[in-house]
């Protein structure tokens, strides 16, 4: 008799627990809410916008700016505007590292991950929610940066050239190249997000995740210099070939390879020290991204939360 009476009660209790368990989109919304309520990401965003805007202010002090804007070869659009894109990729990546490390690493450092998991959320589900939230914030970050570049360049063209005709009359080929640069920025952001996620999962702490993620790409770039020096000493092409399989150099060169444009702005930072094409750079970025994603998911799935 007691079994018949208590079974519906147990069923109702289990149903209530399922209703109380956070949904995936609720987790994503919660992660975004936590980020926008913190000061550090906003400070990093303001610094990034200031760095992106600084070159446009300096352009006013250079001679021949009007000639660059009116150039039939679109020199302003290929040599000046991409500086903003390059800075967005580089410093936007730093902001994304800060955001990703705080979303994942801080949860372990504060011990709040145990509270979330105790509510019935799976470890992998929580990780995917955090990654989704970070990806949405990355898209917002890129959008804000692009709007700033568009606004500053539009104002500069109007003030210097006296009209927006140079911008309005841009051919489709220029917009196509800009689109390829944007694609390179998004791919770089994606690789950065996955790298920081993997590092955060491995270290299980905000300090470790932030420190290791911040120095990843500087070390990548320094390796190019070191390998180039070793090549000069040994005269062995092996060391130059290694640079073609480093993540940072391939991401640095990706925009120029996709758009088939040369110049330091289209290859911001050290690139591979041998000739590579866009397919090679994309494959290298894809392989690294898959490794980062696999490491993050496997470590989250297999490791217990001890914090």
Secondary structure, DSSP 8 states (H G I E B T S, - for coil): -HHHHHHHHHHHHHHHHHHHS--HHHHHHHHHHHHHT-HHHHHHHHHHHHHHHHHHHHHTTSTTHHHHHH-TT-HHHHHTHHHHHHHHHHHHHHHHHHHHHHHHHHHHHHTTHHHHHHTT--HHHHHHHHHHHHHHHHHHHHHHHHHHHHHHHHHHHHHHHSSSHHHHT--HHHHHHHHHHHHHHHHHHHHHHHHHHHHHHHH-SHHHHHHHHHHHHHHHHHHHHHHHHHHHHH--THHHHHHTT-HHHHHHHHHHHHHT--STTTS-S---SS---HHHHHHHHHHHHHHHHHHHHHHHHHS----
